[in-house]
Amino acid sequence: MEQKEIEERMVRAYRLLLESEEGRHSAAISRGELYLLWYIHHKADAVLPGELKEAMRVSTARIAHLLNTLETRGYIRRSIAPADHRRVDIRLTDTGNRYIEQVCDRMHRRLAAIADALGEEDTERFVRLAERIASLSAALSAAETEAQDERTILGKTGPPESEGKAFVFIPAAMR
């Protein structure tokens, strides 16, 4: 199979996976809102807007919009930190906790059913590949950010000299 065909199949498979899950939540909540609820739920203490911005890699305006929406729906509450009145703490409400726990329970049941259907060997293979893909993707993102930072420092603008060719750096340990 040619590289282009493999890439197209990977993109189609990824889209199908996202679409199968997206349809389950899209009427009630966006993917960004869902991720924010999940992130806050898995933190032991209050979360700061800046932490959410970093975790999601989005703008401050996008975080403000998501927080406003979730607050209006009663899923989160913002409060001024007692120790530092300049700081805004974000916590889930009881409604927000119940909602994200239900979503997580549904997801775990769905993944268990998929794992049962795949069998142990294919499930282990899938997990190993998914972890490797996530690791490679993170390394590529870091390399691209580093390359862009270097171009910015050097005052270069526009596309890299490779003109449309993807810059790909994969550490030897990850190959």
C-alpha positions in Angstrom: 0.0 0.0 0.0 1.3 3.5 -0.9 2.1 6.1 1.8 -0.6 8.5 0.6 -3.3 5.7 0.7 -2.2 4.8 4.2 -2.4 8.4 5.3 -5.9 8.8 3.8 -7.0 5.6 5.6 -5.6 6.9 8.9 -7.4 10.2 8.5 -10.7 8.4 7.6 -10.4 6.1 10.6 -9.6 9.0 12.9 -12.6 11.0 11.6 -14.9 8.0 12.0 -13.8 7.5 15.6 -14.3 11.2 16.4 -17.7 11.3 14.7 -19.0 8.2 16.5 -18.3 9.9 19.8 -19.2 13.5 18.8 -22.7 12.6 17.8 -23.3 11.2 21.3 -22.6 14.6 23.0 -23.0 17.3 20.3 -26.7 18.1 21.1 -25.9 18.8 24.8 -22.3 20.0 24.9 -19.4 20.8 22.7 -16.1 18.8 22.7 -14.3 21.8 24.3 -16.9 22.1 27.1 -16.7 18.3 27.7 -12.9 18.4 27.9 -13.0 21.4 30.3 -15.5 19.5 32.6 -13.3 16.4 32.4 -10.1 18.3 33.2 -11.7 20.2 36.2 -13.2 16.9 37.5 -9.8 15.2 37.5 -8.1 17.9 39.5 -8.0 17.6 43.3 -8.3 21.4 43.8 -9.7 24.5 42.1 -8.5 25.2 38.6 -7.3 28.6 37.3 -8.4 29.9 33.9 -4.7 30.2 32.8 -4.2 26.5 33.6 -7.2 25.6 31.4 -5.8 27.8 28.6 -2.5 25.9 28.7 -4.1 22.5 29.0 -6.3 23.1 25.9 -3.8 25.3 24.0 -6.5 27.8 23.1 -6.9 31.6 23.6 -7.9 33.4 26.7 -11.1 34.5 24.9 -12.0 30.9 24.0 -11.6 29.8 27.7 -13.7 32.8 28.8 -16.4 31.8 26.3 -16.4 28.1 27.4 -16.5 29.1 31.1 -19.3 31.5 30.6 -21.3 28.8 28.8 -20.6 26.2 31.4 -21.4 28.6 34.3 -24.7 29.6 32.6 -25.6 25.9 32.4 -24.8 25.4 36.1 -21.9 23.0 35.5 -19.2 25.2 37.1 -18.9 28.1 39.5 -16.2 30.7 39.6 -15.2 32.3 42.9 -12.6 34.7 44.2 -9.8 32.9 46.0 -9.9 33.8 49.7 -6.1 33.9 50.0 -5.6 36.0 46.8 -8.4 38.3 45.7 -6.8 38.6 42.2 -7.2 34.9 41.6 -10.4 33.3 40.2 -10.9 29.6 41.2 -13.0 27.4 39.0 -14.8 24.3 40.4 -17.5 21.9 39.2 -20.9 22.2 40.8 -22.8 19.1 41.9 -24.6 19.2 38.6 -21.3 19.4 36.7 -19.9 16.5 38.7 -22.9 14.4 38.1 -22.8 15.1 34.4 -19.1 14.3 33.8 -19.4 11.2 36.0 -22.3 10.0 33.8 -20.3 10.7 30.7 -17.2 8.9 32.1 -19.3 5.9 33.1 -20.8 5.7 29.6 -17.4 6.0 28.1 -15.9 3.2 30.3 -18.8 0.9 29.5 -18.4 1.6 25.8 -14.6 1.0 25.9 -15.2 -2.2 27.8 -17.6 -3.4 25.2 -15.1 -2.5 22.4 -12.3 -4.3 24.3 -14.5 -7.4 24.6 -15.3 -7.4 20.9 -11.6 -6.9 19.9 -10.3 -9.5 22.3 -7.2 -9.2 24.5 -4.5 -9.4 21.9 -6.0 -6.7 19.6 -6.9 -4.5 22.5 -3.3 -4.6 23.8 -2.0 -3.9 20.2 -4.4 -1.0 19.9 -3.4 0.5 23.2 0.3 0.1 22.4 -0.2 1.8 19.0 -2.4 4.6 20.4 0.2 5.4 23.1 3.0 5.4 20.5 1.0 7.6 18.2 0.2 10.1 21.0 3.9 10.1 21.9 5.0 10.7 18.3 2.4 13.4 17.9 3.6 15.2 21.0 7.2 15.0 19.8 6.2 16.4 16.4 4.3 19.2 18.0 7.2 20.1 20.2 9.6 20.1 17.3 7.3 22.2 15.2 6.9 24.7 18.0 10.7 24.8 18.5 11.3 25.3 14.8 8.7 28.1 14.7 10.2 29.7 17.7 13.6 29.6 16.1 12.2 31.2 12.9 10.6 33.9 15.0 13.8 34.6 16.8 15.6 34.9 13.5 13.0 37.2 12.2 11.9 34.9 9.4 8.3 35.1 8.1 6.3 33.0 5.7 6.5 29.3 5.0 9.8 27.4 5.7 12.2 27.0 2.8 10.9 23.5 2.2 7.8 25.1 0.6 5.0 22.9 1.8 7.1 19.9 2.8 6.3 18.9 6.4 9.0 19.2 8.9 9.2 15.9 10.7 11.6 15.2 13.5 11.2 11.9 15.3 13.8 11.2 18.0 15.6 7.9 17.4 14.4 6.5 20.7 10.8 6.8 19.4 11.3 5.1 16.0 
